[in-house]
Amino acid sequence: MGRKKYNVAVAGATGAVGRKLIEVLEKRNFPVSVLKLLASKRSAGEIISFGGREHVVEVMKEDSFDGADIALFSAGASVSSVYAPIAVRSGAVVIDNSSCFRNDPSVPLVIPEINPGDASLHKGIISNPNCTTAIMLMALYPVYKAAGIKKIIVSTYQSVSGAGMKGIVELEEQILNISKGIKPEMSVFKYPIAFNLIPHIDSFTGTGYTKEEIKMLNETRKILHDDKIKVSATCVRVPVKSVHSMSVTFVTEQNIKPDDVRDFLRGSKGIKVIDEPDKNRYPMPVSAEGEFDCFAGRIRKDSAFRNGISMWICGDQLLKGAALNAVQIAELLIK
Ligand SMILES: NC(=O)c1ccc[n+]([C@@H]2O[C@H](COP(=O)([O-])OP(=O)(O)OC[C@H]3O[C@@H](n4cnc5c(N)ncnc54)[C@H](OP(=O)(O)O)[C@@H]3O)[C@@H](O)[C@H]2O)c1
């Protein structure tokens, strides 16, 4: 790719991630020549503005990727499984937000701050990691690099937009209905999410863990190229609109202090420390929403594990957990 501007297709342009992809391309001045916005026939004809011009959303078809250099996919795994290979055959490099190819050994799984070199090994498709894994690793990788990490125990607090636009609509409708004494209706989540927590994201496996929890183990290992690291996750849906949060305890190889962790993080890009308990300052979804950076705080020596550190992490999963990371991968490709 030696040209100055690139033809970019966004597959799933009207979704929660797709809309952020368009925003991030614009905010980061990605050199776009032609932008093609694709979705299903449900939203074909919708107008979305980019670069001061209105763009009409088109129905995704087999020839939609003709002439595209980069195809950013966020239309779900079943759509990726059919259309990503078509886009590759049309000559595009695919950056896929779905889980479709993440476990495929021939497909790199990339966080540009961590394993940028893997992107160049692609054979047409690069996967974007699971949103919670990406945010967790943004805070843990600087420690991993400096002091080694052997095991991670994490409980997540995942926002409703992690289930797409329809997740946000369901939370907002339920809050209105419950406040008026009307019984909440469910379609996205199995139980009411308003005024509730649901310890169940993606389907259960025979191990007692859900697929979302297993993704945190498998994808951490793939991104770090470390098959020994242990990850035990409990993933919980919470009534927050955007931003995934998590409580993490990890065990390091070297004995380090909370101040060392703060120093490692302060020297790293994409992660900021907000950790002033005496001033009641720590990361929260309301302050992390819309931010490109992830945030860590409540950093302390863990009282249960030798060489253990505990901390609290927040990150906008539609950005670093999806759209921003995907655009950063595209930036690596054109470098
Ligand atoms: N939400 C997150 O936080 C997040 C984070 C990381 C990764 N992801 C992944 O990103 C993908 C998209 O998630 P999302 O949250 O953005 O979902 P979403 O809000 O439901 O959006 C889905 C998008 O895909 C389009 N689409 C669905 N079926 C299609 C089809 N048959 N043909 C063409 N387009 C189709 C939809 O178009 P219509 O408007 O026409 O229906 C919409 O633009 C998923 O694989 C998800 O796992 C999501």
The ligand as an SDF file (V2000), in Angstrom:
LIG
                    3D

 48 52  0  0  0  0  0  0  0  0999 V2000
  -20.5630   -3.3630   20.8990 N   0  0  0  0  0  0  0  0  0  0  0  0
  -19.3260   -3.5500   21.3470 C   0  0  0  0  0  0  0  0  0  0  0  0
  -18.9260   -3.0330   22.4080 O   0  0  0  0  0  0  0  0  0  0  0  0
  -18.3700   -4.4070   20.5910 C   0  0  0  0  0  0  0  0  0  0  0  0
  -17.0260   -4.3960   20.9720 C   0  0  0  0  0  0  0  0  0  0  0  0
  -16.1180   -5.1960   20.2770 C   0  0  0  0  0  0  0  0  0  0  0  0
  -16.5760   -5.9730   19.2270 C   0  0  0  0  0  0  0  0  0  0  0  0
  -17.8880   -5.9520   18.8920 N   0  0  0  0  0  0  0  0  0  0  0  0
  -18.3080   -6.7770   17.7710 C   0  0  0  0  0  0  0  0  0  0  0  0
  -18.5940   -5.9280   16.6640 O   0  0  0  0  0  0  0  0  0  0  0  0
  -19.6720   -6.4750   15.9010 C   0  0  0  0  0  0  0  0  0  0  0  0
  -20.7720   -5.4350   15.7970 C   0  0  0  0  0  0  0  0  0  0  0  0
  -21.2710   -5.1290   17.0860 O   0  0  0  0  0  0  0  0  0  0  0  0
  -22.2250   -3.8940   17.3680 P   0  0  0  0  0  0  0  0  0  0  0  0
  -22.2840   -3.8100   18.8360 O   0  0  0  0  0  0  0  0  0  0  0  0
  -21.8290   -2.7050   16.5860 O   0  0  0  0  0  0  0  0  0  0  0  0
  -23.6370   -4.4560   16.8280 O   0  0  0  0  0  0  0  0  0  0  0  0
  -24.9210   -3.6530   16.3320 P   0  0  0  0  0  0  0  0  0  0  0  0
  -25.0470   -2.3410   16.9980 O   0  0  0  0  0  0  0  0  0  0  0  0
  -26.0470   -4.6070   16.4550 O   0  0  0  0  0  0  0  0  0  0  0  0
  -24.6350   -3.3850   14.7830 O   0  0  0  0  0  0  0  0  0  0  0  0
  -24.6020   -4.4200   13.8240 C   0  0  0  0  0  0  0  0  0  0  0  0
  -24.2950   -3.8370   12.4520 C   0  0  0  0  0  0  0  0  0  0  0  0
  -24.2100   -4.9150   11.5170 O   0  0  0  0  0  0  0  0  0  0  0  0
  -25.1450   -4.7230   10.4650 C   0  0  0  0  0  0  0  0  0  0  0  0
  -25.6580   -6.0020   10.0210 N   0  0  0  0  0  0  0  0  0  0  0  0
  -26.2710   -6.9550   10.7510 C   0  0  0  0  0  0  0  0  0  0  0  0
  -26.6250   -7.9980    9.9600 N   0  0  0  0  0  0  0  0  0  0  0  0
  -26.2060   -7.6930    8.7170 C   0  0  0  0  0  0  0  0  0  0  0  0
  -26.2630   -8.3660    7.4730 C   0  0  0  0  0  0  0  0  0  0  0  0
  -26.8440   -9.5700    7.3390 N   0  0  0  0  0  0  0  0  0  0  0  0
  -25.7290   -7.7650    6.3690 N   0  0  0  0  0  0  0  0  0  0  0  0
  -25.1540   -6.5540    6.4840 C   0  0  0  0  0  0  0  0  0  0  0  0
  -25.0620   -5.8560    7.6460 N   0  0  0  0  0  0  0  0  0  0  0  0
  -25.5860   -6.4310    8.7410 C   0  0  0  0  0  0  0  0  0  0  0  0
  -26.2320   -3.8630   11.0740 C   0  0  0  0  0  0  0  0  0  0  0  0
  -26.9480   -3.2080   10.0510 O   0  0  0  0  0  0  0  0  0  0  0  0
  -28.5040   -2.7850   10.1820 P   0  0  0  0  0  0  0  0  0  0  0  0
  -28.5180   -1.3950   10.7470 O   0  0  0  0  0  0  0  0  0  0  0  0
  -28.9520   -2.7970    8.7510 O   0  0  0  0  0  0  0  0  0  0  0  0
  -29.1870   -3.7770   11.0300 O   0  0  0  0  0  0  0  0  0  0  0  0
  -25.3900   -2.9160   11.9150 C   0  0  0  0  0  0  0  0  0  0  0  0
  -24.8100   -1.9270   11.0900 O   0  0  0  0  0  0  0  0  0  0  0  0
  -20.0610   -7.7740   16.6120 C   0  0  0  0  0  0  0  0  0  0  0  0
  -19.3810   -8.8450   16.0330 O   0  0  0  0  0  0  0  0  0  0  0  0
  -19.5800   -7.5610   18.0210 C   0  0  0  0  0  0  0  0  0  0  0  0
  -19.3000   -8.7800   18.6840 O   0  0  0  0  0  0  0  0  0  0  0  0
  -18.7930   -5.1860   19.5360 C   0  0  0  0  0  0  0  0  0  0  0  0
  1  2  1  0
  2  3  2  0
  2  4  1  0
  4  5  1  0
  4 48  2  0
  5  6  2  0
  6  7  1  0
  7  8  2  0
  8  9  1  0
  8 48  1  0
  9 10  1  0
  9 46  1  0
 10 11  1  0
 11 12  1  0
 11 44  1  0
 12 13  1  0
 13 14  1  0
 14 15  2  0
 14 16  1  0
 14 17  1  0
 17 18  1  0
 18 19  2  0
 18 20  1  0
 18 21  1  0
 21 22  1  0
 22 23  1  0
 23 24  1  0
 23 42  1  0
 24 25  1  0
 25 26  1  0
 25 36  1  0
 26 27  1  0
 26 35  1  0
 27 28  2  0
 28 29  1  0
 29 30  1  0
 29 35  2  0
 30 31  1  0
 30 32  2  0
 32 33  1  0
 33 34  2  0
 34 35  1  0
 36 37  1  0
 36 42  1  0
 37 38  1  0
 38 39  2  0
 38 40  1  0
 38 41  1  0
 42 43  1  0
 44 45  1  0
 44 46  1  0
 46 47  1  0
M  CHG  2   8   1  16  -1
M  END
$$$$
